[in-house]
Amino acid sequence: MSKTIISTANAPAAIGTYSQAVKMGDTVYLSGQIGLDPATMQLVEGIEAQITRVFENLKAVAEAAGGSLADVAKLSIYLTDLGNFARVNATMATYFSEPYPARAAVGVAALPRGALIEVDGVLVLSN
């Protein structure tokens, strides 16, 4: 099975030794996204804007891989304040419909660049 690197200018460029996503067969592993604006590479301000930006970034990478957020099987959400989890749920409802992906939510002490949220995921593309 070959490994294909997924990259798009519609999501932030990798800021380290990783790829935006890696496709192996029908499975795409989405790297964690924080609320960076892909045009400026600056973190957007505030939790609401960061949550939206994270899902827009994930959507762009999923589309670059030939899929969509509807193909997401699993998400991992990292929050510096679990008190923002209800906000994440509300925003997710605008990007996902039933059946929802599997999900984990983890409280963390800090995230890159002072981000308030990071989300990674796995999608499985249809044949």
N, C-alpha and C positions, 0 to 999 in steps of 0.2 A: 504494500500500500504506500503510495507516495504522499509526501507532505507538501502542501501548497501554502505559501504565505499570502495572507490577505492584507491589502493596504488600500486606503482611500484618503484623499485630501479632504473629504467631508467629515472626518473625525480627526481629533488631535494626533499629530505625529508621535510616534513612540519617543519617550524621553529617557530611555534606558536601553538595556540589553534585552529587548523583547519585541515581538511583533504585535500589531493590532489584533490579529487573529491568525490561527493556524487551522487549515482544513486537512483532515485525514479521512479519506473515504467520504461518507455522507455526514460526518460529524465536524462541526466547526467549534473551536475553543476560542471564545472571545476574551481577550485580556481585560483586566479591570479598567474601567473608565471613571475618571473624576470629572468635575464640572469645568473642564477647559474648553474655551471657545476655540474651534479649530482654525479660525481666521487669525486670531491674535495670540493664541497659545497662552492666554491669561485666564485665571480662574474667575468665573462669573461670581457676582456677589450675592450672598444670602442663600439660605437652605432651599427655598422654593426654586430659585433659578438654577442652583446646582443639581437638584433632583431632575428637573426638566432637561438640562443640558446633558446629564449622564445618559438618560434614555434616548435623547436625540443622537448622541455619539454611538451608542450601542446599535441603534436602528441603522445608522449609516454604515457601520461595519458589517452588520447582518446583510444589508442589501448588497454591499460590495462582494460578499461571499456567495451571492446568488439566492439569498433567502430573505426572510423578514422576521420581525419580532414574533410572528405567529409560529415560527419554527423553534422558538426557544424552549428547551426541555427543562433547564435548570438555571437558576440565578442565585448568586451569593451577593448579599448586600452588607456592606460594612459602614457603620455609622459611628461618628464620634459622640453622638448623643441619641440614645435609643428613644428618647422622648419625641424624636422626629419621625418615628416609624409610621404613625398615622398619616403624616404628610406623604410619605413614600407610597403607602397603600392608595391614597387618593390619586396621586399622579399615575401610579401603575394602572389604575382603572381606565385611564385615557389611552394607554398604549397597548394593553392586553385585554383579551376577552376570554371567556371560558371556552375550553378548559385551560385554566391558568397553569403556568409552569411550576415545577417544584421550586422551592425557595428556602434559603437560610438567611437569617439576619443576625449579625454579630456586632456587638459593641466593641469599639477599639479605642485606644488611647489617642492615636494620631494617624493621619493619612498624609500621603505625599502633598507637598505644596500647601499644607494647611487646609486641605479639602475637608468638607463636612460629611461627604458620602463617596463611596466607591462601589461599583457594581461590576461583576464579571458574570459570564454565562457560558452555556453550552447550547448550541443549536444542532438539530438533526434535520438535514434537508430531505425533502421528499424526492422520490425517484420519478 
